[in-house]
């Protein structure tokens, strides 16, 4: 469909540079730019924020997960206890 638009000179130059760099036609570049712009302007087209479900790792609350050596010692003690109980 043909239509007439008045585009600012600065925007026209930027669109031509983008078209040249991306090796697309000027028409294709303008259509892509309009799609991106309209998607951002339309609040209904915005995607929902990504939500990640969290799960308990099973560690006791007294263990500070920021202390790697403390956590390693705890896990090592647990594994030693498990191995000792298997030898009964």
PDB file of N, CA, C and O in Angstrom:
ATOM      1  N   UNK A   1       0.843  -1.170   0.000  1.00  0.00           N
ATOM      2  CA  UNK A   1       0.000   0.000   0.000  1.00  0.00           C
ATOM      3  C   UNK A   1       0.894   1.241   0.000  1.00  0.00           C
ATOM      4  O   UNK A   1       1.897   1.305   0.711  1.00  0.00           O
ATOM      5  N   UNK A   2       0.525   2.174  -0.774  1.00  0.00           N
ATOM      6  CA  UNK A   2       1.309   3.404  -0.859  1.00  0.00           C
ATOM      7  C   UNK A   2       0.656   4.475   0.005  1.00  0.00           C
ATOM      8  O   UNK A   2      -0.566   4.603   0.073  1.00  0.00           O
ATOM      9  N   UNK A   3       1.520   5.234   0.658  1.00  0.00           N
ATOM     10  CA  UNK A   3       1.047   6.382   1.430  1.00  0.00           C
ATOM     11  C   UNK A   3       2.166   7.409   1.475  1.00  0.00           C
ATOM     12  O   UNK A   3       3.328   7.074   1.247  1.00  0.00           O
ATOM     13  N   UNK A   4       1.830   8.629   1.760  1.00  0.00           N
ATOM     14  CA  UNK A   4       2.823   9.692   1.828  1.00  0.00           C
ATOM     15  C   UNK A   4       3.043  10.070   3.277  1.00  0.00           C
ATOM     16  O   UNK A   4       2.093  10.326   4.016  1.00  0.00           O
ATOM     17  N   UNK A   5       4.313  10.103   3.681  1.00  0.00           N
ATOM     18  CA  UNK A   5       4.676  10.495   5.038  1.00  0.00           C
ATOM     19  C   UNK A   5       5.683  11.631   4.978  1.00  0.00           C
ATOM     20  O   UNK A   5       6.511  11.695   4.069  1.00  0.00           O
ATOM     21  N   UNK A   6       5.605  12.509   5.933  1.00  0.00           N
ATOM     22  CA  UNK A   6       6.634  13.537   6.091  1.00  0.00           C
ATOM     23  C   UNK A   6       7.571  13.084   7.197  1.00  0.00           C
ATOM     24  O   UNK A   6       7.191  13.036   8.367  1.00  0.00           O
ATOM     25  N   UNK A   7       8.802  12.750   6.815  1.00  0.00           N
ATOM     26  CA  UNK A   7       9.791  12.234   7.759  1.00  0.00           C
ATOM     27  C   UNK A   7      10.861  13.302   7.954  1.00  0.00           C
ATOM     28  O   UNK A   7      11.340  13.899   6.989  1.00  0.00           O
ATOM     29  N   UNK A   8      11.229  13.535   9.205  1.00  0.00           N
ATOM     30  CA  UNK A   8      12.293  14.491   9.487  1.00  0.00           C
ATOM     31  C   UNK A   8      13.572  14.072   8.770  1.00  0.00           C
ATOM     32  O   UNK A   8      13.845  12.883   8.606  1.00  0.00           O
ATOM     33  N   UNK A   9      14.352  15.070   8.344  1.00  0.00           N
ATOM     34  CA  UNK A   9      15.587  14.786   7.598  1.00  0.00           C
ATOM     35  C   UNK A   9      16.543  13.909   8.390  1.00  0.00           C
ATOM     36  O   UNK A   9      17.156  12.994   7.839  1.00  0.00           O
ATOM     37  N   UNK A  10      16.672  14.185   9.680  1.00  0.00           N
ATOM     38  CA  UNK A  10      17.588  13.411  10.526  1.00  0.00           C
ATOM     39  C   UNK A  10      17.176  11.936  10.581  1.00  0.00           C
ATOM     40  O   UNK A  10      18.023  11.047  10.489  1.00  0.00           O
ATOM     41  N   UNK A  11      15.891  11.684  10.730  1.00  0.00           N
ATOM     42  CA  UNK A  11      15.396  10.309  10.805  1.00  0.00           C
ATOM     43  C   UNK A  11      15.548   9.622   9.453  1.00  0.00           C
ATOM     44  O   UNK A  11      15.871   8.436   9.390  1.00  0.00           O
ATOM     45  N   UNK A  12      15.319  10.352   8.390  1.00  0.00           N
ATOM     46  CA  UNK A  12      15.482   9.810   7.048  1.00  0.00           C
ATOM     47  C   UNK A  12      16.927   9.376   6.813  1.00  0.00           C
ATOM     48  O   UNK A  12      17.173   8.298   6.274  1.00  0.00           O
ATOM     49  N   UNK A  13      17.872  10.205   7.213  1.00  0.00           N
ATOM     50  CA  UNK A  13      19.291   9.870   7.056  1.00  0.00           C
ATOM     51  C   UNK A  13      19.666   8.651   7.895  1.00  0.00           C
ATOM     52  O   UNK A  13      20.389   7.767   7.435  1.00  0.00           O
ATOM     53  N   UNK A  14      19.169   8.617   9.126  1.00  0.00           N
ATOM     54  CA  UNK A  14      19.464   7.457   9.989  1.00  0.00           C
ATOM     55  C   UNK A  14      18.903   6.179   9.382  1.00  0.00           C
ATOM     56  O   UNK A  14      19.575   5.148   9.385  1.00  0.00           O
ATOM     57  N   UNK A  15      17.680   6.234   8.861  1.00  0.00           N
ATOM     58  CA  UNK A  15      17.053   5.056   8.261  1.00  0.00           C
ATOM     59  C   UNK A  15      17.833   4.593   7.034  1.00  0.00           C
ATOM     60  O   UNK A  15      18.006   3.392   6.828  1.00  0.00           O
ATOM     61  N   UNK A  16      18.297   5.518   6.234  1.00  0.00           N
ATOM     62  CA  UNK A  16      19.095   5.147   5.051  1.00  0.00           C
ATOM     63  C   UNK A  16      20.424   4.509   5.452  1.00  0.00           C
ATOM     64  O   UNK A  16      20.876   3.556   4.819  1.00  0.00           O
ATOM     65  N   UNK A  17      21.053   5.043   6.517  1.00  0.00           N
ATOM     66  CA  UNK A  17      22.318   4.452   6.990  1.00  0.00           C
ATOM     67  C   UNK A  17      22.088   3.033   7.508  1.00  0.00           C
ATOM     68  O   UNK A  17      22.878   2.129   7.232  1.00  0.00           O
ATOM     69  N   UNK A  18      21.000   2.844   8.260  1.00  0.00           N
ATOM     70  CA  UNK A  18      20.690   1.505   8.787  1.00  0.00           C
ATOM     71  C   UNK A  18      20.407   0.547   7.636  1.00  0.00           C
ATOM     72  O   UNK A  18      20.859  -0.598   7.659  1.00  0.00           O
ATOM     73  N   UNK A  19      19.676   0.996   6.648  1.00  0.00           N
ATOM     74  CA  UNK A  19      19.356   0.154   5.490  1.00  0.00           C
ATOM     75  C   UNK A  19      20.632  -0.253   4.758  1.00  0.00           C
ATOM     76  O   UNK A  19      20.783  -1.402   4.343  1.00  0.00           O
ATOM     77  N   UNK A  20      21.532   0.691   4.607  1.00  0.00           N
ATOM     78  CA  UNK A  20      22.794   0.411   3.917  1.00  0.00           C
ATOM     79  C   UNK A  20      23.648  -0.580   4.700  1.00  0.00           C
ATOM     80  O   UNK A  20      24.210  -1.516   4.131  1.00  0.00           O
ATOM     81  N   UNK A  21      23.738  -0.363   6.015  1.00  0.00           N
ATOM     82  CA  UNK A  21      24.556  -1.260   6.854  1.00  0.00           C
ATOM     83  C   UNK A  21      23.976  -2.665   6.912  1.00  0.00           C
ATOM     84  O   UNK A  21      24.716  -3.648   6.896  1.00  0.00           O
ATOM     85  N   UNK A  22      22.654  -2.759   6.979  1.00  0.00           N
ATOM     86  CA  UNK A  22      22.023  -4.075   7.107  1.00  0.00           C
ATOM     87  C   UNK A  22      21.773  -4.733   5.753  1.00  0.00           C
ATOM     88  O   UNK A  22      21.307  -5.870   5.682  1.00  0.00           O
ATOM     89  N   UNK A  23      22.084  -4.010   4.685  1.00  0.00           N
ATOM     90  CA  UNK A  23      21.901  -4.514   3.314  1.00  0.00           C
ATOM     91  C   UNK A  23      20.442  -4.899   3.035  1.00  0.00           C
ATOM     92  O   UNK A  23      20.155  -5.873   2.339  1.00  0.00           O
ATOM     93  N   UNK A  24      19.538  -4.103   3.600  1.00  0.00           N
ATOM     94  CA  UNK A  24      18.113  -4.258   3.335  1.00  0.00           C
ATOM     95  C   UNK A  24      17.646  -3.065   2.528  1.00  0.00           C
ATOM     96  O   UNK A  24      18.315  -2.033   2.480  1.00  0.00           O
ATOM     97  N   UNK A  25      16.496  -3.211   1.898  1.00  0.00           N
ATOM     98  CA  UNK A  25      15.952  -2.070   1.162  1.00  0.00           C
ATOM     99  C   UNK A  25      15.484  -1.014   2.170  1.00  0.00           C
ATOM    100  O   UNK A  25      15.239  -1.299   3.342  1.00  0.00           O
ATOM    101  N   UNK A  26      15.373   0.198   1.666  1.00  0.00           N
ATOM    102  CA  UNK A  26      14.906   1.287   2.528  1.00  0.00           C
ATOM    103  C   UNK A  26      13.487   0.993   3.014  1.00  0.00           C
ATOM    104  O   UNK A  26      13.162   1.230   4.178  1.00  0.00           O
ATOM    105  N   UNK A  27      12.655   0.480   2.128  1.00  0.00           N
ATOM    106  CA  UNK A  27      11.276   0.150   2.473  1.00  0.00           C
ATOM    107  C   UNK A  27      11.224  -0.895   3.593  1.00  0.00           C
ATOM    108  O   UNK A  27      10.464  -0.755   4.552  1.00  0.00           O
ATOM    109  N   UNK A  28      12.041  -1.938   3.457  1.00  0.00           N
ATOM    110  CA  UNK A  28      12.079  -2.992   4.477  1.00  0.00           C
ATOM    111  C   UNK A  28      12.558  -2.442   5.823  1.00  0.00           C
ATOM    112  O   UNK A  28      12.022  -2.794   6.874  1.00  0.00           O
ATOM    113  N   UNK A  29      13.552  -1.591   5.778  1.00  0.00           N
ATOM    114  CA  UNK A  29      14.092  -0.997   7.012  1.00  0.00           C
ATOM    115  C   UNK A  29      13.042  -0.137   7.706  1.00  0.00           C
ATOM    116  O   UNK A  29      12.892  -0.212   8.926  1.00  0.00           O
ATOM    117  N   UNK A  30      12.322   0.670   6.956  1.00  0.00           N
ATOM    118  CA  UNK A  30      11.289   1.528   7.542  1.00  0.00           C
ATOM    119  C   UNK A  30      10.170   0.675   8.134  1.00  0.00           C
ATOM    120  O   UNK A  30       9.681   0.971   9.224  1.00  0.00           O
ATOM    121  N   UNK A  31       9.764  -0.374   7.432  1.00  0.00           N
ATOM    122  CA  UNK A  31       8.716  -1.256   7.958  1.00  0.00           C
ATOM    123  C   UNK A  31       9.156  -1.943   9.248  1.00  0.00           C
ATOM    124  O   UNK A  31       8.370  -2.048  10.190  1.00  0.00           O
ATOM    125  N   UNK A  32      10.393  -2.408   9.300  1.00  0.00           N
ATOM    126  CA  UNK A  32      10.898  -3.045  10.525  1.00  0.00           C
ATOM    127  C   UNK A  32      10.941  -2.042  11.675  1.00  0.00           C
ATOM    128  O   UNK A  32      10.560  -2.365  12.800  1.00  0.00           O
ATOM    129  N   UNK A  33      11.404  -0.831  11.393  1.00  0.00           N
ATOM    130  CA  UNK A  33      11.479   0.203  12.433  1.00  0.00           C
ATOM    131  C   UNK A  33      10.090   0.554  12.951  1.00  0.00           C
ATOM    132  O   UNK A  33       9.909   0.741  14.154  1.00  0.00           O
ATOM    133  N   UNK A  34       9.120   0.644  12.066  1.00  0.00           N
ATOM    134  CA  UNK A  34       7.752   0.944  12.481  1.00  0.00           C
ATOM    135  C   UNK A  34       7.177  -0.186  13.335  1.00  0.00           C
ATOM    136  O   UNK A  34       6.504   0.076  14.332  1.00  0.00           O
ATOM    137  N   UNK A  35       7.434  -1.439  12.956  1.00  0.00           N
ATOM    138  CA  UNK A  35       6.947  -2.568  13.758  1.00  0.00           C
ATOM    139  C   UNK A  35       7.509  -2.523  15.173  1.00  0.00           C
ATOM    140  O   UNK A  35       6.774  -2.668  16.150  1.00  0.00           O
ATOM    141  N   UNK A  36       8.820  -2.321  15.272  1.00  0.00           N
ATOM    142  CA  UNK A  36       9.462  -2.276  16.594  1.00  0.00           C
ATOM    143  C   UNK A  36       8.908  -1.113  17.406  1.00  0.00           C
ATOM    144  O   UNK A  36       8.589  -1.271  18.584  1.00  0.00           O
ATOM    145  N   UNK A  37       8.795   0.033  16.790  1.00  0.00           N
ATOM    146  CA  UNK A  37       8.288   1.210  17.486  1.00  0.00           C
ATOM    147  C   UNK A  37       6.847   1.057  17.930  1.00  0.00           C
ATOM    148  O   UNK A  37       6.496   1.429  19.049  1.00  0.00           O
ATOM    149  N   UNK A  38       6.017   0.517  17.066  1.00  0.00           N
ATOM    150  CA  UNK A  38       4.605   0.331  17.418  1.00  0.00           C
ATOM    151  C   UNK A  38       4.437  -0.716  18.521  1.00  0.00           C
ATOM    152  O   UNK A  38       3.566  -0.574  19.379  1.00  0.00           O
ATOM    153  N   UNK A  39       5.263  -1.760  18.506  1.00  0.00           N
ATOM    154  CA  UNK A  39       5.207  -2.766  19.576  1.00  0.00           C
ATOM    155  C   UNK A  39       5.545  -2.146  20.921  1.00  0.00           C
ATOM    156  O   UNK A  39       4.954  -2.500  21.940  1.00  0.00           O
ATOM    157  N   UNK A  40       6.496  -1.223  20.923  1.00  0.00           N
ATOM    158  CA  UNK A  40       6.870  -0.582  22.186  1.00  0.00           C
ATOM    159  C   UNK A  40       5.823   0.419  22.658  1.00  0.00           C
ATOM    160  O   UNK A  40       5.668   0.635  23.860  1.00  0.00           O
ATOM    161  N   UNK A  41       5.114   1.021  21.732  1.00  0.00           N
ATOM    162  CA  UNK A  41       4.096   2.009  22.098  1.00  0.00           C
ATOM    163  C   UNK A  41       2.801   1.367  22.567  1.00  0.00           C
ATOM    164  O   UNK A  41       2.072   1.962  23.361  1.00  0.00           O
ATOM    165  N   UNK A  42       2.503   0.172  22.094  1.00  0.00           N
ATOM    166  CA  UNK A  42       1.244  -0.497  22.417  1.00  0.00           C
ATOM    167  C   UNK A  42       1.392  -1.288  23.713  1.00  0.00           C
ATOM    168  O   UNK A  42       2.101  -2.294  23.729  1.00  0.00           O
ATOM    169  N   UNK A  43       0.743  -0.864  24.805  1.00  0.00           N
ATOM    170  CA  UNK A  43       0.916  -1.558  26.090  1.00  0.00           C
ATOM    171  C   UNK A  43       0.376  -2.987  26.065  1.00  0.00           C
ATOM    172  O   UNK A  43       0.825  -3.821  26.851  1.00  0.00           O
ATOM    173  N   UNK A  44      -0.572  -3.285  25.186  1.00  0.00           N
ATOM    174  CA  UNK A  44      -1.121  -4.647  25.121  1.00  0.00           C
ATOM    175  C   UNK A  44      -0.128  -5.630  24.531  1.00  0.00           C
ATOM    176  O   UNK A  44      -0.220  -6.830  24.790  1.00  0.00           O
ATOM    177  N   UNK A  45       0.819  -5.141  23.742  1.00  0.00           N
ATOM    178  CA  UNK A  45       1.761  -6.046  23.098  1.00  0.00           C
ATOM    179  C   UNK A  45       2.965  -6.359  23.997  1.00  0.00           C
ATOM    180  O   UNK A  45       3.805  -7.188  23.644  1.00  0.00           O
ATOM    181  N   UNK A  46       3.047  -5.708  25.135  1.00  0.00           N
ATOM    182  CA  UNK A  46       4.168  -5.974  26.036  1.00  0.00           C
ATOM    183  C   UNK A  46       4.042  -7.360  26.646  1.00  0.00           C
ATOM    184  O   UNK A  46       2.958  -7.789  27.040  1.00  0.00           O
ATOM    185  N   UNK A  47       5.154  -8.040  26.714  1.00  0.00           N
ATOM    186  CA  UNK A  47       5.154  -9.388  27.263  1.00  0.00           C
ATOM    187  C   UNK A  47       5.180  -9.320  28.781  1.00  0.00           C
ATOM    188  O   UNK A  47       5.665  -8.356  29.374  1.00  0.00           O
ATOM    189  N   UNK A  48       4.646 -10.367  29.391  1.00  0.00           N
ATOM    190  CA  UNK A  48       4.667 -10.440  30.845  1.00  0.00           C
ATOM    191  C   UNK A  48       6.098 -10.633  31.323  1.00  0.00           C
ATOM    192  O   UNK A  48       6.925 -11.230  30.635  1.00  0.00           O
ATOM    193  N   UNK A  49       6.372 -10.119  32.505  1.00  0.00           N
ATOM    194  CA  UNK A  49       7.708 -10.267  33.082  1.00  0.00           C
ATOM    195  C   UNK A  49       7.975 -11.738  33.385  1.00  0.00           C
ATOM    196  O   UNK A  49       7.085 -12.464  33.827  1.00  0.00           O
ATOM    197  N   UNK A  50       9.195 -12.161  33.147  1.00  0.00           N
ATOM    198  CA  UNK A  50       9.578 -13.543  33.412  1.00  0.00           C
ATOM    199  C   UNK A  50       9.607 -13.777  34.909  1.00  0.00           C
ATOM    200  O   UNK A  50      10.190 -12.994  35.659  1.00  0.00           O
ATOM    201  N   UNK A  51       8.979 -14.852  35.339  1.00  0.00           N
ATOM    202  CA  UNK A  51       8.964 -15.204  36.759  1.00  0.00           C
ATOM    203  C   UNK A  51       9.570 -16.581  36.902  1.00  0.00           C
ATOM    204  O   UNK A  51       9.197 -17.513  36.189  1.00  0.00           O
ATOM    205  N   UNK A  52      10.485 -16.705  37.805  1.00  0.00           N
ATOM    206  CA  UNK A  52      11.150 -17.976  38.055  1.00  0.00           C
ATOM    207  C   UNK A  52      10.720 -18.493  39.426  1.00  0.00           C
ATOM    208  O   UNK A  52      10.834 -17.789  40.430  1.00  0.00           O
ATOM    209  N   UNK A  53      10.233 -19.712  39.455  1.00  0.00           N
ATOM    210  CA  UNK A  53       9.809 -20.314  40.712  1.00  0.00           C
ATOM    211  C   UNK A  53      11.044 -20.723  41.512  1.00  0.00           C
ATOM    212  O   UNK A  53      11.980 -21.304  40.964  1.00  0.00           O
ATOM    213  N   UNK A  54      11.041 -20.423  42.789  1.00  0.00           N
ATOM    214  CA  UNK A  54      12.161 -20.801  43.640  1.00  0.00           C
ATOM    215  C   UNK A  54      11.801 -22.047  44.434  1.00  0.00           C
ATOM    216  O   UNK A  54      10.638 -22.291  44.753  1.00  0.00           O
ATOM    217  N   UNK A  55      12.818 -22.822  44.740  1.00  0.00           N
ATOM    218  CA  UNK A  55      12.627 -24.062  45.474  1.00  0.00           C
ATOM    219  C   UNK A  55      13.609 -24.117  46.632  1.00  0.00           C
ATOM    220  O   UNK A  55      14.706 -23.563  46.557  1.00  0.00           O
ATOM    221  N   UNK A  56      13.208 -24.786  47.696  1.00  0.00           N
ATOM    222  CA  UNK A  56      14.084 -24.960  48.841  1.00  0.00           C
ATOM    223  C   UNK A  56      15.192 -25.933  48.462  1.00  0.00           C
ATOM    224  O   UNK A  56      14.941 -26.940  47.801  1.00  0.00           O
ATOM    225  N   UNK A  57      16.414 -25.631  48.880  1.00  0.00           N
ATOM    226  CA  UNK A  57      17.542 -26.504  48.580  1.00  0.00           C
ATOM    227  C   UNK A  57      17.738 -27.551  49.664  1.00  0.00           C
ATOM    228  O   UNK A  57      18.592 -28.427  49.525  1.00  0.00           O
ATOM    229  N   UNK A  58      16.969 -27.479  50.730  1.00  0.00           N
ATOM    230  CA  UNK A  58      17.044 -28.487  51.768  1.00  0.00           C
ATOM    231  C   UNK A  58      18.130 -28.250  52.797  1.00  0.00           C
ATOM    232  O   UNK A  58      18.326 -29.088  53.677  1.00  0.00           O
ATOM    233  N   UNK A  59      18.834 -27.152  52.717  1.00  0.00           N
ATOM    234  CA  UNK A  59      19.876 -26.853  53.694  1.00  0.00           C
ATOM    235  C   UNK A  59      19.250 -26.305  54.963  1.00  0.00           C
ATOM    236  O   UNK A  59      18.222 -25.630  54.912  1.00  0.00           O
ATOM    237  N   UNK A  60      19.863 -26.592  56.095  1.00  0.00           N
ATOM    238  CA  UNK A  60      19.333 -26.015  57.330  1.00  0.00           C
ATOM    239  C   UNK A  60      19.503 -24.497  57.316  1.00  0.00           C
ATOM    240  O   UNK A  60      20.475 -23.989  56.758  1.00  0.00           O
ATOM    241  N   UNK A  61      18.572 -23.777  57.920  1.00  0.00           N
ATOM    242  CA  UNK A  61      18.639 -22.315  57.877  1.00  0.00           C
ATOM    243  C   UNK A  61      19.865 -21.740  58.575  1.00  0.00           C
ATOM    244  O   UNK A  61      20.242 -20.600  58.305  1.00  0.00           O
ATOM    245  N   UNK A  62      20.493 -22.499  59.465  1.00  0.00           N
ATOM    246  CA  UNK A  62      21.657 -21.993  60.184  1.00  0.00           C
ATOM    247  C   UNK A  62      22.885 -21.914  59.277  1.00  0.00           C
ATOM    248  O   UNK A  62      23.837 -21.201  59.593  1.00  0.00           O
ATOM    249  N   UNK A  63      22.875 -22.635  58.158  1.00  0.00           N
ATOM    250  CA  UNK A  63      24.021 -22.659  57.255  1.00  0.00           C
ATOM    251  C   UNK A  63      24.020 -21.417  56.375  1.00  0.00           C
ATOM    252  O   UNK A  63      23.033 -21.130  55.697  1.00  0.00           O
ATOM    253  N   UNK A  64      25.123 -20.683  56.389  1.00  0.00           N
ATOM    254  CA  UNK A  64      25.245 -19.479  55.582  1.00  0.00           C
ATOM    255  C   UNK A  64      25.751 -19.882  54.197  1.00  0.00           C
ATOM    256  O   UNK A  64      26.900 -20.302  54.062  1.00  0.00           O
ATOM    257  N   UNK A  65      24.911 -19.762  53.169  1.00  0.00           N
ATOM    258  CA  UNK A  65      25.282 -20.183  51.826  1.00  0.00           C
ATOM    259  C   UNK A  65      26.318 -19.270  51.183  1.00  0.00           C
ATOM    260  O   UNK A  65      26.880 -19.611  50.142  1.00  0.00           O
ATOM    261  N   UNK A  66      26.579 -18.108  51.791  1.00  0.00           N
ATOM    262  CA  UNK A  66      27.607 -17.214  51.276  1.00  0.00           C
ATOM    263  C   UNK A  66      29.008 -17.669  51.668  1.00  0.00           C
ATOM    264  O   UNK A  66      29.994 -17.190  51.108  1.00  0.00           O
ATOM    265  N   UNK A  67      29.102 -18.570  52.605  1.00  0.00           N
ATOM    266  CA  UNK A  67      30.394 -19.076  53.078  1.00  0.00           C
ATOM    267  C   UNK A  67      30.648 -20.433  52.433  1.00  0.00           C
ATOM    268  O   UNK A  67      30.136 -21.449  52.904  1.00  0.00           O
ATOM    269  N   UNK A  68      31.426 -20.460  51.369  1.00  0.00           N
ATOM    270  CA  UNK A  68      31.638 -21.686  50.602  1.00  0.00           C
ATOM    271  C   UNK A  68      32.343 -22.764  51.429  1.00  0.00           C
ATOM    272  O   UNK A  68      31.969 -23.934  51.352  1.00  0.00           O
ATOM    273  N   UNK A  69      33.347 -22.396  52.212  1.00  0.00           N
ATOM    274  CA  UNK A  69      34.071 -23.394  52.998  1.00  0.00           C
ATOM    275  C   UNK A  69      33.192 -24.000  54.080  1.00  0.00           C
ATOM    276  O   UNK A  69      33.269 -25.198  54.354  1.00  0.00           O
ATOM    277  N   UNK A  70      32.360 -23.176  54.692  1.00  0.00           N
ATOM    278  CA  UNK A  70      31.445 -23.674  55.717  1.00  0.00           C
ATOM    279  C   UNK A  70      30.447 -24.650  55.093  1.00  0.00           C
ATOM    280  O   UNK A  70      30.137 -25.685  55.683  1.00  0.00           O
ATOM    281  N   UNK A  71      29.950 -24.322  53.911  1.00  0.00           N
ATOM    282  CA  UNK A  71      29.014 -25.197  53.232  1.00  0.00           C
ATOM    283  C   UNK A  71      29.706 -26.502  52.826  1.00  0.00           C
ATOM    284  O   UNK A  71      29.124 -27.577  52.971  1.00  0.00           O
ATOM    285  N   UNK A  72      30.936 -26.419  52.322  1.00  0.00           N
ATOM    286  CA  UNK A  72      31.671 -27.625  51.936  1.00  0.00           C
ATOM    287  C   UNK A  72      31.905 -28.524  53.139  1.00  0.00           C
ATOM    288  O   UNK A  72      31.761 -29.742  53.039  1.00  0.00           O
ATOM    289  N   UNK A  73      32.263 -27.938  54.272  1.00  0.00           N
ATOM    290  CA  UNK A  73      32.484 -28.726  55.482  1.00  0.00           C
ATOM    291  C   UNK A  73      31.190 -29.405  55.920  1.00  0.00           C
ATOM    292  O   UNK A  73      31.207 -30.569  56.320  1.00  0.00           O
ATOM    293  N   UNK A  74      30.092 -28.701  55.850  1.00  0.00           N
ATOM    294  CA  UNK A  74      28.806 -29.270  56.227  1.00  0.00           C
ATOM    295  C   UNK A  74      28.460 -30.462  55.335  1.00  0.00           C
ATOM    296  O   UNK A  74      28.049 -31.514  55.824  1.00  0.00           O
ATOM    297  N   UNK A  75      28.632 -30.285  54.012  1.00  0.00           N
ATOM    298  CA  UNK A  75      28.323 -31.366  53.079  1.00  0.00           C
ATOM    299  C   UNK A  75      29.257 -32.560  53.276  1.00  0.00           C
ATOM    300  O   UNK A  75      28.832 -33.711  53.180  1.00  0.00           O
ATOM    301  N   UNK A  76      30.509 -32.284  53.547  1.00  0.00           N
ATOM    302  CA  UNK A  76      31.471 -33.360  53.788  1.00  0.00           C
ATOM    303  C   UNK A  76      31.101 -34.137  55.049  1.00  0.00           C
ATOM    304  O   UNK A  76      31.169 -35.366  55.068  1.00  0.00           O
ATOM    305  N   UNK A  77      30.712 -33.423  56.094  1.00  0.00           N
ATOM    306  CA  UNK A  77      30.285 -34.087  57.334  1.00  0.00           C
ATOM    307  C   UNK A  77      29.049 -34.952  57.090  1.00  0.00           C
ATOM    308  O   UNK A  77      28.958 -36.065  57.608  1.00  0.00           O
ATOM    309  N   UNK A  78      28.106 -34.448  56.311  1.00  0.00           N
ATOM    310  CA  UNK A  78      26.908 -35.217  56.001  1.00  0.00           C
ATOM    311  C   UNK A  78      27.252 -36.499  55.240  1.00  0.00           C
ATOM    312  O   UNK A  78      26.720 -37.571  55.530  1.00  0.00           O
ATOM    313  N   UNK A  79      28.150 -36.368  54.263  1.00  0.00           N
ATOM    314  CA  UNK A  79      28.538 -37.532  53.465  1.00  0.00           C
ATOM    315  C   UNK A  79      29.290 -38.554  54.318  1.00  0.00           C
ATOM    316  O   UNK A  79      29.073 -39.756  54.166  1.00  0.00           O
ATOM    317  N   UNK A  80      30.160 -38.100  55.203  1.00  0.00           N
ATOM    318  CA  UNK A  80      30.887 -38.998  56.107  1.00  0.00           C
ATOM    319  C   UNK A  80      29.907 -39.731  57.006  1.00  0.00           C
ATOM    320  O   UNK A  80      30.039 -40.938  57.207  1.00  0.00           O
ATOM    321  N   UNK A  81      28.938 -39.029  57.545  1.00  0.00           N
ATOM    322  CA  UNK A  81      27.921 -39.654  58.396  1.00  0.00           C
ATOM    323  C   UNK A  81      27.131 -40.694  57.619  1.00  0.00           C
ATOM    324  O   UNK A  81      26.850 -41.773  58.141  1.00  0.00           O
ATOM    325  N   UNK A  82      26.767 -40.384  56.375  1.00  0.00           N
ATOM    326  CA  UNK A  82      26.016 -41.317  55.548  1.00  0.00           C
ATOM    327  C   UNK A  82      26.823 -42.587  55.290  1.00  0.00           C
ATOM    328  O   UNK A  82      26.287 -43.691  55.379  1.00  0.00           O
ATOM    329  N   UNK A  83      28.114 -42.435  54.969  1.00  0.00           N
ATOM    330  CA  UNK A  83      28.959 -43.598  54.705  1.00  0.00           C
ATOM    331  C   UNK A  83      29.140 -44.451  55.949  1.00  0.00           C
ATOM    332  O   UNK A  83      29.156 -45.679  55.861  1.00  0.00           O
ATOM    333  N   UNK A  84      29.276 -43.810  57.113  1.00  0.00           N
ATOM    334  CA  UNK A  84      29.445 -44.544  58.361  1.00  0.00           C
ATOM    335  C   UNK A  84      28.194 -45.350  58.701  1.00  0.00           C
ATOM    336  O   UNK A  84      28.299 -46.468  59.205  1.00  0.00           O
ATOM    337  N   UNK A  85      27.013 -44.797  58.431  1.00  0.00           N
ATOM    338  CA  UNK A  85      25.782 -45.517  58.730  1.00  0.00           C
ATOM    339  C   UNK A  85      25.572 -46.683  57.781  1.00  0.00           C
ATOM    340  O   UNK A  85      24.896 -47.644  58.148  1.00  0.00           O
ATOM    341  N   UNK A  86      26.124 -46.639  56.576  1.00  0.00           N
ATOM    342  CA  UNK A  86      25.997 -47.736  55.626  1.00  0.00           C
ATOM    343  C   UNK A  86      26.869 -48.932  56.012  1.00  0.00           C
ATOM    344  O   UNK A  86      26.575 -50.053  55.596  1.00  0.00           O
ATOM    345  N   UNK A  87      27.922 -48.730  56.785  1.00  0.00           N
ATOM    346  CA  UNK A  87      28.849 -49.791  57.164  1.00  0.00           C
ATOM    347  C   UNK A  87      28.359 -50.625  58.329  1.00  0.00           C
ATOM    348  O   UNK A  87      29.043 -51.568  58.726  1.00  0.00           O
ATOM    349  N   UNK A  88      27.209 -50.317  58.888  1.00  0.00           N
ATOM    350  CA  UNK A  88      26.717 -51.056  60.060  1.00  0.00           C
ATOM    351  C   UNK A  88      26.611 -52.490  59.798  1.00  0.00           C
ATOM    352  O   UNK A  88      26.213 -53.251  60.680  1.00  0.00           O
TER     353      UNK A  88
END
